[in-house]
Amino acid sequence: MLGYVSNLAFSNLPLKVGWRLMLGIGAVPSVILAIGVLAMPESPRWLVMQGRLGDAKRVLDKTSDSPTEATLRLEDIKHAAGIPADCHDDVVQVTHFTN
């Protein structure tokens, strides 16, 4: 909707300028999204499945409300991945199961 409204606002400009602004304004959300994706952390579940428990713990510490919640979430992910709860190594060997 905002794209249509901005295009309506630019429709009164001279033809040589208006279409360029319409096209340029349409690219702004894509650029913002691309920058946002670069700042996103990796998925803790994917990190655990790759055996990178230390990295997963750091991501969960950043994204959880408390360290206790981060620890609980990591334990749940490790359980789902088949990693023992008493394993606290930063990097482990994970056996990938195929169906």
C-alpha positions in Angstrom: 0.0 0.0 0.0 2.8 2.4 0.9 4.4 1.7 -2.5 1.2 2.8 -4.3 0.9 5.9 -2.2 4.5 6.9 -2.8 4.1 6.3 -6.5 1.0 8.5 -6.5 3.1 11.2 -4.8 5.8 10.9 -7.5 3.4 10.8 -10.4 3.2 14.6 -10.5 6.9 15.0 -11.0 8.5 15.3 -14.5 8.6 12.0 -16.4 12.4 11.9 -16.5 12.6 12.1 -12.7 9.4 10.4 -11.5 10.0 6.9 -12.7 13.5 6.9 -11.3 12.2 7.9 -7.9 9.5 5.3 -8.1 12.0 2.6 -8.9 14.5 3.8 -6.3 12.0 3.9 -3.5 10.9 0.3 -4.3 14.5 -0.8 -3.7 14.7 0.7 -0.2 12.9 -2.1 1.7 15.1 -4.7 -0.1 18.3 -3.0 1.0 17.0 -2.7 4.6 16.1 -6.4 4.6 19.5 -7.4 3.2 21.3 -5.4 5.9 19.1 -6.9 8.6 19.8 -10.5 7.4 23.6 -9.9 7.7 23.0 -8.9 11.4 20.9 -12.0 12.2 22.6 -14.7 14.3 22.7 -18.3 13.1 20.0 -20.7 14.3 21.0 -22.4 17.6 19.3 -25.6 16.4 21.4 -25.6 13.2 24.6 -24.9 15.3 23.8 -27.8 17.6 23.2 -30.1 14.7 26.6 -29.1 13.4 28.2 -29.9 16.8 28.9 -26.3 17.6 27.5 -26.2 21.1 29.6 -23.2 22.2 28.3 -21.1 19.4 24.8 -22.2 20.0 25.1 -21.2 23.7 26.4 -17.7 22.8 23.5 -17.1 20.4 21.0 -18.3 23.0 22.6 -16.1 25.6 22.1 -13.1 23.3 18.5 -13.9 22.3 17.0 -15.3 25.6 15.5 -13.3 28.4 17.8 -14.8 31.1 20.8 -17.1 31.3 18.5 -19.8 32.9 16.2 -19.7 29.9 19.2 -20.0 27.5 20.4 -23.0 29.4 17.0 -24.7 29.3 16.6 -24.0 25.6 20.0 -25.4 24.9 19.2 -28.6 26.9 16.0 -29.0 24.9 17.9 -28.7 21.6 20.6 -31.0 22.7 18.0 -33.6 23.8 16.3 -33.4 20.4 19.7 -33.8 18.6 20.6 -36.8 20.7 23.4 -35.2 22.6 23.7 -36.1 26.3 22.6 -33.4 28.7 25.9 -33.7 30.7 28.0 -32.9 27.6 29.3 -29.3 27.9 32.0 -29.3 25.3 32.1 -26.4 22.8 32.4 -28.7 19.8 31.1 -32.3 19.6 30.7 -35.0 16.9 27.1 -35.3 15.9 25.8 -38.4 14.2 23.2 -37.4 11.5 20.3 -39.7 11.2 18.7 -40.4 7.8 15.2 -41.7 7.3 
